Amino acid sequence: MKKHSTLHKLAITLGKDPKRALMKLIQGGLLFLFGALMILVSERVLTASMTQEIVALLGLFVAGAGAIWSLIGYLSMSILRIYHMLNRED
């Protein structure tokens, strides 16, 4: 039961502020694009070496973090916002 209340509080907190959710969505998208750019640069500019692979792996991590951050922003804007509106106690 405690886990449910923790998830409920998290959903209410994330769904309250649509401006913050939009900022998370935009930041996540930009972070994803930066990671994709790192992968592209490592492919096109760097010669085949261990450095190229490390830069590409770092770009993959950055792009993955951006995708997750953007997903959190999107969910906060849509699903959690609806959940917040249905469960508010006004």
Phi, psi and omega per residue, in radians:
M1 nan -0.621 -3.137
K2 -1.150 -0.639 3.122
K3 -1.093 -0.685 3.117
H4 -1.098 -0.732 -3.124
S5 -1.211 -0.572 3.083
T6 -1.170 -0.761 3.086
L7 -1.126 -0.655 3.112
H8 -1.100 -0.799 3.130
K9 -1.110 -0.694 3.117
L10 -1.121 -0.757 3.135
A11 -1.117 -0.719 3.121
I12 -1.139 -0.751 -3.135
T13 -1.124 -0.778 -3.116
L14 -1.238 -0.530 -3.090
G15 -1.499 -0.093 -3.070
K16 -1.297 -0.648 -2.935
D17 -2.014 1.662 -3.113
P18 -1.193 -0.470 3.098
K19 -1.150 -0.748 3.107
R20 -1.144 -0.657 3.124
A21 -1.131 -0.708 3.104
L22 -1.137 -0.692 3.097
M23 -1.106 -0.696 3.091
K24 -1.111 -0.705 3.124
L25 -1.095 -0.790 -3.139
I26 -1.188 -0.781 3.125
Q27 -1.068 -0.735 3.119
G28 -1.118 -0.695 3.093
G29 -1.115 -0.738 3.114
L30 -1.172 -0.686 3.097
L31 -1.122 -0.701 3.082
F32 -1.079 -0.789 3.131
L33 -1.112 -0.648 3.095
F34 -1.121 -0.735 3.089
G35 -1.120 -0.718 3.097
A36 -1.136 -0.640 3.088
L37 -1.141 -0.684 3.084
M38 -1.066 -0.729 3.113
I39 -1.129 -0.756 3.141
L40 -1.114 -0.753 3.125
V41 -1.127 -0.722 3.130
S42 -1.135 -0.542 3.132
E43 -1.321 -0.761 -2.998
R44 -1.575 -0.611 -2.970
V45 -1.730 -0.799 -3.052
L46 -1.367 2.577 3.065
T47 -1.357 2.806 -3.115
A48 -1.141 1.921 -3.134
S49 -2.805 -3.134 3.098
M50 -1.175 -0.589 3.108
T51 -1.079 -0.721 3.111
Q52 -1.054 -0.758 -3.128
E53 -1.175 -0.668 3.134
I54 -1.175 -0.732 3.108
V55 -1.124 -0.713 3.119
A56 -1.146 -0.697 3.112
L57 -1.151 -0.727 3.083
L58 -1.094 -0.719 3.079
G59 -1.091 -0.639 3.099
L60 -1.141 -0.726 3.094
F61 -1.128 -0.740 3.134
V62 -1.128 -0.759 3.124
A63 -1.129 -0.687 3.101
G64 -1.131 -0.742 3.099
A65 -1.108 -0.683 3.099
G66 -1.127 -0.695 3.117
A67 -1.140 -0.725 3.120
I68 -1.156 -0.766 3.141
W69 -1.099 -0.697 3.107
S70 -1.176 -0.674 3.096
L71 -1.100 -0.716 3.095
I72 -1.077 -0.753 3.102
G73 -1.104 -0.729 3.139
Y74 -1.138 -0.794 3.129
L75 -1.122 -0.649 3.101
S76 -1.130 -0.621 -3.141
M77 -1.285 -0.608 -2.987
S78 -1.851 -1.374 -2.987
I79 -1.130 -0.835 -3.102
L80 -1.211 -0.500 3.075
R81 -1.164 -0.742 3.085
I82 -1.116 -0.751 3.105
Y83 -1.047 -0.729 3.121
H84 -1.118 -0.726 -3.124
M85 -1.192 -0.613 -3.138
L86 -1.288 -0.517 -3.033
N87 -1.881 0.106 3.134
R88 -1.269 2.706 -3.047
E89 -1.998 0.990 3.122
D90 -1.504 nan nan
